[in-house]
Amino acid sequence: MPALPATPIASGDSPAQCGRGSRYPRAAPAGENNAGATNVYAGVDTDAAAITVRGVSKEFRHGRRRLRALDGVELAVGRGEVFGLLGANGAGKTTLVKVLLGLARPTSGEVRLRGRDPRRAAARRRIGYLPEGHRFPGYLTGKASLRLFGRLAGVAEGTLDQRIPELLELVGLAGRGGDRVGRYSKGMTQRLGLACALVDEPDILFLDEPTDGVDPVGRRQIRDILLAARRQGTTIFINSHLLSEVERTCDRVAILHQGRVVREGTVEDLTTPTMRYRIRLGEGQSAAPERLAGEGLDVVAGNGSLEVEVADLAALNRLVDRLRADRLLIAEVSPLRAALEDVFIEVVEGEERAAAVSDPGPRTPDPGGGR
Amino acid sequence: MKTWALIVDTWREALARYTLLGFLAVSSLFLLVLTFALNLDIVDGALAAGTLFGKAFEVPGKGPAIATVVATGQSVFAGILYVLGVFLAVFATGSQVPNLQHRGTVDLYVTRPIGRTHLLLGRFLGAVTLVSANLLILCGGVFVIISAKTHVWNPRFLVASALILLVFLSYLGFMYLVGVLTSSTPLSIMLPYALYLLSVPLVAHDRIAAAMDTRIGAGAVQTLYWILPKTAEIGRDLTGYVLGKATPAFLPLATTAAFGAVCLGAAVVAFNRKNF
């Protein structure tokens, strides 16, 4: 079981200050980065992958209408990887997770968890799942819920006796394990859901909106738990539209739009540094941005720091020289990355513009998503 | 252990929803009344006098044989229990599958490493143990109290209790099918009641079919009779059996059991194919 990490988790430094030009790299576009071998997808050996999705489509019938929620999705998640699935409401995220866990049958294509069909019960051993909007039976206490789902996962009674208090402690419910779940707040229910997902020490952990309804402290705790699980080699698949959380937690992400993976890559690749920098000045010092702007620089000043976009490194150095000439002390110069949120919005808006040009008709929303 | 977990879960749910406590309270009250309110004086194997709620009554002349009195009383009780017991059991278990299939709840169960067939049948087994225990307490209690007071041990009453359970199981299978297909608690309760009521006129299926204008209509009546549970017919046979008459006919029992088994099988297939 993942223990709370002893060291604090560094927070990201990616303020969403950057504009929405075309400067974001098109990293690892979906389906185009097959390394030439049939068993490699997005740099992941699919034979050894924890999660493999091959050409999965899913259609729902609503009366006479057929709604396509997933459209030829291809994905591979390596063992020990933290993978984020991003998408707007109705993009198909929840449907994909349900297909991955055998809750729904794909119309075409196939999914594999550790090489096995998830519709087979044995393939779901040591798979943790925190569903979005989950509802534990209200008549159970927190402890009884963990015992029930631990037993259903095949965990031995003696192990459960030891693990249940540890899990409750881990998610911050140590004093409330004897209370009925029906009396839990949304945040507490979410924490219990996470404990339940961890009850059989999963190899693969699926989390659908894991921080939904959780306060900032709780979010931090959940993030720490996930990072601790990653250190122990757990593969984590996060489905979320909280992009800052995903950015801080995930190694690799895919953006799902109208049931298709439209962008995929590492967080690092997608959020490549821009030519925008933050310059933090010494304590109590400030620079007049209008003086710098006079030199043709795009400068935003505030709270003892400057954010500036430059053409190249030479321009940055000239700026530093200028500040030093004004006897200002510089505490830090750091490059700003494109925030994942900006990348996401650019990709989604780009797809919608392209779709509007090629097919002005209405799209089919994902019935399983956006709950 | 997974099956055990599902059985415990069913009991826990019944306990939390007060269905278990309610049934135990009613059963206990009934058994207490039977124990303390009714006293019989038996002379030479015949009922001579007694008290009911403290009020004495005498039987003029030589009363009926106590064995006949016991069999008649148990027959009446079996009839009441057959109607009320099945109705109450349907009511108590009707929400089982719809509750399991609640959005957000079913995900937690179905994604565990347990087959859907195992999951559904485990819950079914939980309901069977629950209703069996209730019937055992009530019917067993009545049997023991009456037998201890009269020294007449009529095992036919216990056989009748088992038949009540069999009919309930048939309805439970049907409820599971309705629950899986509709996820509706009201429908899971109302449709078994409708079947129950429909079985009353179908006892006279031959006469109704003969009165039909068309062969199709007559065929439909006969088909319904053979497909649906023969609740009324079994009830009639069951009370007669407790009174000492013939053993209940085999075909009504077999077809009723088959109906439940087919419904349960269909529920399992539908549950396995369902997208959640």
Interface residues (C-beta under 8 A of the other chain):
Chain A: F60 K98 L101 G102 L103 A104 R105 A121 A122 A123 R124 R125 R126 I127 Y129 P131 G133 H134 R135 F136 P137 G138 Y139 L140 A144 R147 L148 F149 R151 L152 A153 G154 E157 C196 R371
Chain B: M1 K2 W4 A5 L6 V8 D9 R12 E13 L15 A16 R17 N99 H102 R103 G104 T105 V106 D107 L108 Y109 V110 T111 R112 P113 I114 G115 H118 R273 N275 F276
